[in-house]
Amino acid sequence: MRDLYLVVLRCRDIEKTKAFYEHFGMTFQLEQHGNGPKHYAHDDEGGVLELYPTTGGADQTGLGFTSTDIEGLNKRFKLGKYAPREVRATEMGRQFVVLDPDGRRVEVTERMESTDVPA
């Protein structure tokens, strides 16, 4: 997955979806390629996330993010009225799941600080 650099999501309401992903600290720019549709793009060292408009049904794309502040992020989603599930211990570490405005499953897993990794 280290070569993954672009994720394109089709969104029924790109403004609501943009606000959701901004909780991860992403900053989006409005773009348009040629005469294609206007859309939002976040670009950083990890890759590009683009949000395009659609009138179709819910997208079944699932996403996963890591966070060193999983409790704080869960709280921010609750305050944003996104109804995340509670943080729980799993075989992959502590995590929670939240649905974005288009019903996509977004899994958030706790990322260990490099100093927390056993030698």
MODELLER restraints for C-alpha pairs under 7 A, 6 or more apart:
rsr = mdl.restraints
at = mdl.atoms
rsr.add(forms.Gaussian(group=physical.xy_distance, feature=features.Distance(at['CA:5:A'], at['CA:46:A']), mean=6.69, stdev=0.5))
rsr.add(forms.Gaussian(group=physical.xy_distance, feature=features.Distance(at['CA:5:A'], at['CA:47:A']), mean=4.08, stdev=0.5))
rsr.add(forms.Gaussian(group=physical.xy_distance, feature=features.Distance(at['CA:5:A'], at['CA:48:A']), mean=5.76, stdev=0.5))
rsr.add(forms.Gaussian(group=physical.xy_distance, feature=features.Distance(at['CA:6:A'], at['CA:47:A']), mean=5.74, stdev=0.5))
rsr.add(forms.Gaussian(group=physical.xy_distance, feature=features.Distance(at['CA:6:A'], at['CA:48:A']), mean=4.64, stdev=0.5))
rsr.add(forms.Gaussian(group=physical.xy_distance, feature=features.Distance(at['CA:6:A'], at['CA:49:A']), mean=5.83, stdev=0.5))
rsr.add(forms.Gaussian(group=physical.xy_distance, feature=features.Distance(at['CA:7:A'], at['CA:48:A']), mean=6.34, stdev=0.5))
rsr.add(forms.Gaussian(group=physical.xy_distance, feature=features.Distance(at['CA:7:A'], at['CA:49:A']), mean=4.92, stdev=0.5))
rsr.add(forms.Gaussian(group=physical.xy_distance, feature=features.Distance(at['CA:7:A'], at['CA:50:A']), mean=6.27, stdev=0.5))
rsr.add(forms.Gaussian(group=physical.xy_distance, feature=features.Distance(at['CA:8:A'], at['CA:49:A']), mean=5.96, stdev=0.5))
rsr.add(forms.Gaussian(group=physical.xy_distance, feature=features.Distance(at['CA:8:A'], at['CA:50:A']), mean=4.74, stdev=0.5))
rsr.add(forms.Gaussian(group=physical.xy_distance, feature=features.Distance(at['CA:8:A'], at['CA:51:A']), mean=6.00, stdev=0.5))
rsr.add(forms.Gaussian(group=physical.xy_distance, feature=features.Distance(at['CA:9:A'], at['CA:50:A']), mean=6.22, stdev=0.5))
rsr.add(forms.Gaussian(group=physical.xy_distance, feature=features.Distance(at['CA:9:A'], at['CA:51:A']), mean=5.03, stdev=0.5))
rsr.add(forms.Gaussian(group=physical.xy_distance, feature=features.Distance(at['CA:9:A'], at['CA:52:A']), mean=6.10, stdev=0.5))
rsr.add(forms.Gaussian(group=physical.xy_distance, feature=features.Distance(at['CA:10:A'], at['CA:51:A']), mean=6.04, stdev=0.5))
rsr.add(forms.Gaussian(group=physical.xy_distance, feature=features.Distance(at['CA:10:A'], at['CA:52:A']), mean=4.81, stdev=0.5))
rsr.add(forms.Gaussian(group=physical.xy_distance, feature=features.Distance(at['CA:10:A'], at['CA:53:A']), mean=5.55, stdev=0.5))
rsr.add(forms.Gaussian(group=physical.xy_distance, feature=features.Distance(at['CA:10:A'], at['CA:54:A']), mean=5.52, stdev=0.5))
rsr.add(forms.Gaussian(group=physical.xy_distance, feature=features.Distance(at['CA:11:A'], at['CA:17:A']), mean=6.92, stdev=0.5))
rsr.add(forms.Gaussian(group=physical.xy_distance, feature=features.Distance(at['CA:11:A'], at['CA:51:A']), mean=6.51, stdev=0.5))
rsr.add(forms.Gaussian(group=physical.xy_distance, feature=features.Distance(at['CA:11:A'], at['CA:52:A']), mean=5.87, stdev=0.5))
rsr.add(forms.Gaussian(group=physical.xy_distance, feature=features.Distance(at['CA:11:A'], at['CA:53:A']), mean=4.92, stdev=0.5))
rsr.add(forms.Gaussian(group=physical.xy_distance, feature=features.Distance(at['CA:11:A'], at['CA:54:A']), mean=5.37, stdev=0.5))
rsr.add(forms.Gaussian(group=physical.xy_distance, feature=features.Distance(at['CA:11:A'], at['CA:102:A']), mean=6.24, stdev=0.5))
rsr.add(forms.Gaussian(group=physical.xy_distance, feature=features.Distance(at['CA:12:A'], at['CA:53:A']), mean=5.89, stdev=0.5))
rsr.add(forms.Gaussian(group=physical.xy_distance, feature=features.Distance(at['CA:12:A'], at['CA:54:A']), mean=5.17, stdev=0.5))
rsr.add(forms.Gaussian(group=physical.xy_distance, feature=features.Distance(at['CA:12:A'], at['CA:55:A']), mean=5.64, stdev=0.5))
rsr.add(forms.Gaussian(group=physical.xy_distance, feature=features.Distance(at['CA:12:A'], at['CA:102:A']), mean=6.53, stdev=0.5))
rsr.add(forms.Gaussian(group=physical.xy_distance, feature=features.Distance(at['CA:13:A'], at['CA:53:A']), mean=6.77, stdev=0.5))
rsr.add(forms.Gaussian(group=physical.xy_distance, feature=features.Distance(at['CA:14:A'], at['CA:51:A']), mean=6.31, stdev=0.5))
rsr.add(forms.Gaussian(group=physical.xy_distance, feature=features.Distance(at['CA:14:A'], at['CA:52:A']), mean=6.74, stdev=0.5))
rsr.add(forms.Gaussian(group=physical.xy_distance, feature=features.Distance(at['CA:14:A'], at['CA:53:A']), mean=5.99, stdev=0.5))
rsr.add(forms.Gaussian(group=physical.xy_distance, feature=features.Distance(at['CA:16:A'], at['CA:101:A']), mean=6.38, stdev=0.5))
rsr.add(forms.Gaussian(group=physical.xy_distance, feature=features.Distance(at['CA:17:A'], at['CA:100:A']), mean=6.63, stdev=0.5))
rsr.add(forms.Gaussian(group=physical.xy_distance, feature=features.Distance(at['CA:17:A'], at['CA:101:A']), mean=5.61, stdev=0.5))
rsr.add(forms.Gaussian(group=physical.xy_distance, feature=features.Distance(at['CA:20:A'], at['CA:100:A']), mean=6.51, stdev=0.5))
rsr.add(forms.Gaussian(group=physical.xy_distance, feature=features.Distance(at['CA:26:A'], at['CA:42:A']), mean=6.34, stdev=0.5))
rsr.add(forms.Gaussian(group=physical.xy_distance, feature=features.Distance(at['CA:27:A'], at['CA:42:A']), mean=5.75, stdev=0.5))
rsr.add(forms.Gaussian(group=physical.xy_distance, feature=features.Distance(at['CA:28:A'], at['CA:40:A']), mean=5.67, stdev=0.5))
rsr.add(forms.Gaussian(group=physical.xy_distance, feature=features.Distance(at['CA:28:A'], at['CA:41:A']), mean=5.10, stdev=0.5))
rsr.add(forms.Gaussian(group=physical.xy_distance, feature=features.Distance(at['CA:28:A'], at['CA:42:A']), mean=4.57, stdev=0.5))
rsr.add(forms.Gaussian(group=physical.xy_distance, feature=features.Distance(at['CA:29:A'], at['CA:40:A']), mean=5.39, stdev=0.5))
rsr.add(forms.Gaussian(group=physical.xy_distance, feature=features.Distance(at['CA:29:A'], at['CA:41:A']), mean=5.34, stdev=0.5))
rsr.add(forms.Gaussian(group=physical.xy_distance, feature=features.Distance(at['CA:29:A'], at['CA:42:A']), mean=6.48, stdev=0.5))
rsr.add(forms.Gaussian(group=physical.xy_distance, feature=features.Distance(at['CA:30:A'], at['CA:38:A']), mean=6.82, stdev=0.5))
rsr.add(forms.Gaussian(group=physical.xy_distance, feature=features.Distance(at['CA:30:A'], at['CA:39:A']), mean=5.71, stdev=0.5))
rsr.add(forms.Gaussian(group=physical.xy_distance, feature=features.Distance(at['CA:30:A'], at['CA:40:A']), mean=4.58, stdev=0.5))
rsr.add(forms.Gaussian(group=physical.xy_distance, feature=features.Distance(at['CA:30:A'], at['CA:41:A']), mean=6.56, stdev=0.5))
rsr.add(forms.Gaussian(group=physical.xy_distance, feature=features.Distance(at['CA:31:A'], at['CA:38:A']), mean=5.63, stdev=0.5))
rsr.add(forms.Gaussian(group=physical.xy_distance, feature=features.Distance(at['CA:31:A'], at['CA:39:A']), mean=5.39, stdev=0.5))
rsr.add(forms.Gaussian(group=physical.xy_distance, feature=features.Distance(at['CA:31:A'], at['CA:40:A']), mean=5.84, stdev=0.5))
rsr.add(forms.Gaussian(group=physical.xy_distance, feature=features.Distance(at['CA:31:A'], at['CA:41:A']), mean=6.83, stdev=0.5))
rsr.add(forms.Gaussian(group=physical.xy_distance, feature=features.Distance(at['CA:32:A'], at['CA:38:A']), mean=4.59, stdev=0.5))
rsr.add(forms.Gaussian(group=physical.xy_distance, feature=features.Distance(at['CA:32:A'], at['CA:39:A']), mean=6.30, stdev=0.5))
rsr.add(forms.Gaussian(group=physical.xy_distance, feature=features.Distance(at['CA:39:A'], at['CA:51:A']), mean=5.68, stdev=0.5))
rsr.add(forms.Gaussian(group=physical.xy_distance, feature=features.Distance(at['CA:39:A'], at['CA:52:A']), mean=4.91, stdev=0.5))
rsr.add(forms.Gaussian(group=physical.xy_distance, feature=features.Distance(at['CA:39:A'], at['CA:53:A']), mean=6.89, stdev=0.5))
rsr.add(forms.Gaussian(group=physical.xy_distance, feature=features.Distance(at['CA:40:A'], at['CA:50:A']), mean=5.59, stdev=0.5))
rsr.add(forms.Gaussian(group=physical.xy_distance, feature=features.Distance(at['CA:40:A'], at['CA:51:A']), mean=5.10, stdev=0.5))
rsr.add(forms.Gaussian(group=physical.xy_distance, feature=features.Distance(at['CA:40:A'], at['CA:52:A']), mean=6.84, stdev=0.5))
rsr.add(forms.Gaussian(group=physical.xy_distance, feature=features.Distance(at['CA:41:A'], at['CA:48:A']), mean=6.70, stdev=0.5))
rsr.add(forms.Gaussian(group=physical.xy_distance, feature=features.Distance(at['CA:41:A'], at['CA:49:A']), mean=5.65, stdev=0.5))
rsr.add(forms.Gaussian(group=physical.xy_distance, feature=features.Distance(at['CA:41:A'], at['CA:50:A']), mean=4.30, stdev=0.5))
rsr.add(forms.Gaussian(group=physical.xy_distance, feature=features.Distance(at['CA:41:A'], at['CA:51:A']), mean=6.36, stdev=0.5))
rsr.add(forms.Gaussian(group=physical.xy_distance, feature=features.Distance(at['CA:42:A'], at['CA:48:A']), mean=5.51, stdev=0.5))
rsr.add(forms.Gaussian(group=physical.xy_distance, feature=features.Distance(at['CA:42:A'], at['CA:49:A']), mean=5.21, stdev=0.5))
rsr.add(forms.Gaussian(group=physical.xy_distance, feature=features.Distance(at['CA:42:A'], at['CA:50:A']), mean=6.44, stdev=0.5))
rsr.add(forms.Gaussian(group=physical.xy_distance, feature=features.Distance(at['CA:43:A'], at['CA:49:A']), mean=6.65, stdev=0.5))
rsr.add(forms.Gaussian(group=physical.xy_distance, feature=features.Distance(at['CA:58:A'], at['CA:102:A']), mean=5.65, stdev=0.5))
rsr.add(forms.Gaussian(group=physical.xy_distance, feature=features.Distance(at['CA:58:A'], at['CA:103:A']), mean=6.09, stdev=0.5))
rsr.add(forms.Gaussian(group=physical.xy_distance, feature=features.Distance(at['CA:59:A'], at['CA:102:A']), mean=6.81, stdev=0.5))
rsr.add(forms.Gaussian(group=physical.xy_distance, feature=features.Distance(at['CA:59:A'], at['CA:104:A']), mean=6.29, stdev=0.5))
rsr.add(forms.Gaussian(group=physical.xy_distance, feature=features.Distance(at['CA:60:A'], at['CA:104:A']), mean=5.92, stdev=0.5))
rsr.add(forms.Gaussian(group=physical.xy_distance, feature=features.Distance(at['CA:61:A'], at['CA:104:A']), mean=5.95, stdev=0.5))
rsr.add(forms.Gaussian(group=physical.xy_distance, feature=features.Distance(at['CA:62:A'], at['CA:104:A']), mean=5.70, stdev=0.5))
rsr.add(forms.Gaussian(group=physical.xy_distance, feature=features.Distance(at['CA:62:A'], at['CA:105:A']), mean=4.99, stdev=0.5))
rsr.add(forms.Gaussian(group=physical.xy_distance, feature=features.Distance(at['CA:62:A'], at['CA:106:A']), mean=5.88, stdev=0.5))
rsr.add(forms.Gaussian(group=physical.xy_distance, feature=features.Distance(at['CA:63:A'], at['CA:105:A']), mean=6.52, stdev=0.5))
rsr.add(forms.Gaussian(group=physical.xy_distance, feature=features.Distance(at['CA:63:A'], at['CA:106:A']), mean=4.85, stdev=0.5))
rsr.add(forms.Gaussian(group=physical.xy_distance, feature=features.Distance(at['CA:63:A'], at['CA:107:A']), mean=6.26, stdev=0.5))
rsr.add(forms.Gaussian(group=physical.xy_distance, feature=features.Distance(at['CA:64:A'], at['CA:106:A']), mean=5.62, stdev=0.5))
rsr.add(forms.Gaussian(group=physical.xy_distance, feature=features.Distance(at['CA:64:A'], at['CA:107:A']), mean=4.62, stdev=0.5))
rsr.add(forms.Gaussian(group=physical.xy_distance, feature=features.Distance(at['CA:64:A'], at['CA:108:A']), mean=5.79, stdev=0.5))
rsr.add(forms.Gaussian(group=physical.xy_distance, feature=features.Distance(at['CA:65:A'], at['CA:107:A']), mean=6.29, stdev=0.5))
rsr.add(forms.Gaussian(group=physical.xy_distance, feature=features.Distance(at['CA:65:A'], at['CA:108:A']), mean=4.89, stdev=0.5))
rsr.add(forms.Gaussian(group=physical.xy_distance, feature=features.Distance(at['CA:65:A'], at['CA:109:A']), mean=6.33, stdev=0.5))
rsr.add(forms.Gaussian(group=physical.xy_distance, feature=features.Distance(at['CA:66:A'], at['CA:108:A']), mean=5.47, stdev=0.5))
rsr.add(forms.Gaussian(group=physical.xy_distance, feature=features.Distance(at['CA:66:A'], at['CA:109:A']), mean=4.74, stdev=0.5))
rsr.add(forms.Gaussian(group=physical.xy_distance, feature=features.Distance(at['CA:66:A'], at['CA:110:A']), mean=5.49, stdev=0.5))
rsr.add(forms.Gaussian(group=physical.xy_distance, feature=features.Distance(at['CA:66:A'], at['CA:111:A']), mean=5.25, stdev=0.5))
rsr.add(forms.Gaussian(group=physical.xy_distance, feature=features.Distance(at['CA:67:A'], at['CA:108:A']), mean=6.94, stdev=0.5))
rsr.add(forms.Gaussian(group=physical.xy_distance, feature=features.Distance(at['CA:67:A'], at['CA:109:A']), mean=6.36, stdev=0.5))
rsr.add(forms.Gaussian(group=physical.xy_distance, feature=features.Distance(at['CA:67:A'], at['CA:110:A']), mean=5.08, stdev=0.5))
rsr.add(forms.Gaussian(group=physical.xy_distance, feature=features.Distance(at['CA:67:A'], at['CA:111:A']), mean=5.13, stdev=0.5))
rsr.add(forms.Gaussian(group=physical.xy_distance, feature=features.Distance(at['CA:68:A'], at['CA:110:A']), mean=5.64, stdev=0.5))
rsr.add(forms.Gaussian(group=physical.xy_distance, feature=features.Distance(at['CA:68:A'], at['CA:111:A']), mean=4.93, stdev=0.5))
rsr.add(forms.Gaussian(group=physical.xy_distance, feature=features.Distance(at['CA:68:A'], at['CA:112:A']), mean=6.27, stdev=0.5))
rsr.add(forms.Gaussian(group=physical.xy_distance, feature=features.Distance(at['CA:68:A'], at['CA:113:A']), mean=6.85, stdev=0.5))
rsr.add(forms.Gaussian(group=physical.xy_distance, feature=features.Distance(at['CA:70:A'], at['CA:110:A']), mean=5.66, stdev=0.5))
rsr.add(forms.Gaussian(group=physical.xy_distance, feature=features.Distance(at['CA:74:A'], at['CA:84:A']), mean=6.56, stdev=0.5))
rsr.add(forms.Gaussian(group=physical.xy_distance, feature=features.Distance(at['CA:77:A'], at['CA:83:A']), mean=6.80, stdev=0.5))
rsr.add(forms.Gaussian(group=physical.xy_distance, feature=features.Distance(at['CA:77:A'], at['CA:84:A']), mean=6.43, stdev=0.5))
rsr.add(forms.Gaussian(group=physical.xy_distance, feature=features.Distance(at['CA:78:A'], at['CA:84:A']), mean=6.36, stdev=0.5))
rsr.add(forms.Gaussian(group=physical.xy_distance, feature=features.Distance(at['CA:83:A'], at['CA:98:A']), mean=6.78, stdev=0.5))
rsr.add(forms.Gaussian(group=physical.xy_distance, feature=features.Distance(at['CA:84:A'], at['CA:96:A']), mean=6.96, stdev=0.5))
rsr.add(forms.Gaussian(group=physical.xy_distance, feature=features.Distance(at['CA:84:A'], at['CA:97:A']), mean=5.91, stdev=0.5))
rsr.add(forms.Gaussian(group=physical.xy_distance, feature=features.Distance(at['CA:84:A'], at['CA:98:A']), mean=4.31, stdev=0.5))
rsr.add(forms.Gaussian(group=physical.xy_distance, feature=features.Distance(at['CA:85:A'], at['CA:96:A']), mean=5.67, stdev=0.5))
rsr.add(forms.Gaussian(group=physical.xy_distance, feature=features.Distance(at['CA:85:A'], at['CA:97:A']), mean=5.53, stdev=0.5))
rsr.add(forms.Gaussian(group=physical.xy_distance, feature=features.Distance(at['CA:85:A'], at['CA:98:A']), mean=6.23, stdev=0.5))
rsr.add(forms.Gaussian(group=physical.xy_distance, feature=features.Distance(at['CA:86:A'], at['CA:96:A']), mean=5.88, stdev=0.5))
rsr.add(forms.Gaussian(group=physical.xy_distance, feature=features.Distance(at['CA:87:A'], at['CA:94:A']), mean=6.45, stdev=0.5))
rsr.add(forms.Gaussian(group=physical.xy_distance, feature=features.Distance(at['CA:87:A'], at['CA:95:A']), mean=5.26, stdev=0.5))
rsr.add(forms.Gaussian(group=physical.xy_distance, feature=features.Distance(at['CA:87:A'], at['CA:96:A']), mean=4.65, stdev=0.5))
rsr.add(forms.Gaussian(group=physical.xy_distance, feature=features.Distance(at['CA:88:A'], at['CA:94:A']), mean=5.38, stdev=0.5))
rsr.add(forms.Gaussian(group=physical.xy_distance, feature=features.Distance(at['CA:88:A'], at['CA:95:A']), mean=5.57, stdev=0.5))
rsr.add(forms.Gaussian(group=physical.xy_distance, feature=features.Distance(at['CA:88:A'], at['CA:96:A']), mean=6.37, stdev=0.5))
rsr.add(forms.Gaussian(group=physical.xy_distance, feature=features.Distance(at['CA:89:A'], at['CA:95:A']), mean=6.46, stdev=0.5))
rsr.add(forms.Gaussian(group=physical.xy_distance, feature=features.Distance(at['CA:93:A'], at['CA:109:A']), mean=6.61, stdev=0.5))
rsr.add(forms.Gaussian(group=physical.xy_distance, feature=features.Distance(at['CA:93:A'], at['CA:110:A']), mean=6.49, stdev=0.5))
rsr.add(forms.Gaussian(group=physical.xy_distance, feature=features.Distance(at['CA:94:A'], at['CA:109:A']), mean=5.86, stdev=0.5))
rsr.add(forms.Gaussian(group=physical.xy_distance, feature=features.Distance(at['CA:94:A'], at['CA:110:A']), mean=5.47, stdev=0.5))
rsr.add(forms.Gaussian(group=physical.xy_distance, feature=features.Distance(at['CA:95:A'], at['CA:108:A']), mean=5.36, stdev=0.5))
rsr.add(forms.Gaussian(group=physical.xy_distance, feature=features.Distance(at['CA:95:A'], at['CA:109:A']), mean=4.22, stdev=0.5))
rsr.add(forms.Gaussian(group=physical.xy_distance, feature=features.Distance(at['CA:95:A'], at['CA:110:A']), mean=5.94, stdev=0.5))
rsr.add(forms.Gaussian(group=physical.xy_distance, feature=features.Distance(at['CA:96:A'], at['CA:107:A']), mean=6.01, stdev=0.5))
rsr.add(forms.Gaussian(group=physical.xy_distance, feature=features.Distance(at['CA:96:A'], at['CA:108:A']), mean=5.40, stdev=0.5))
rsr.add(forms.Gaussian(group=physical.xy_distance, feature=features.Distance(at['CA:96:A'], at['CA:109:A']), mean=6.76, stdev=0.5))
rsr.add(forms.Gaussian(group=physical.xy_distance, feature=features.Distance(at['CA:97:A'], at['CA:105:A']), mean=6.77, stdev=0.5))
rsr.add(forms.Gaussian(group=physical.xy_distance, feature=features.Distance(at['CA:97:A'], at['CA:106:A']), mean=5.64, stdev=0.5))
rsr.add(forms.Gaussian(group=physical.xy_distance, feature=features.Distance(at['CA:97:A'], at['CA:107:A']), mean=4.53, stdev=0.5))
rsr.add(forms.Gaussian(group=physical.xy_distance, feature=features.Distance(at['CA:97:A'], at['CA:108:A']), mean=6.11, stdev=0.5))
rsr.add(forms.Gaussian(group=physical.xy_distance, feature=features.Distance(at['CA:98:A'], at['CA:105:A']), mean=6.15, stdev=0.5))
rsr.add(forms.Gaussian(group=physical.xy_distance, feature=features.Distance(at['CA:98:A'], at['CA:106:A']), mean=5.33, stdev=0.5))
rsr.add(forms.Gaussian(group=physical.xy_distance, feature=features.Distance(at['CA:98:A'], at['CA:107:A']), mean=6.59, stdev=0.5))
rsr.add(forms.Gaussian(group=physical.xy_distance, feature=features.Distance(at['CA:99:A'], at['CA:105:A']), mean=4.81, stdev=0.5))
rsr.add(forms.Gaussian(group=physical.xy_distance, feature=features.Distance(at['CA:99:A'], at['CA:106:A']), mean=5.77, stdev=0.5))
rsr.add(forms.Gaussian(group=physical.xy_distance, feature=features.Distance(at['CA:100:A'], at['CA:106:A']), mean=6.89, stdev=0.5))
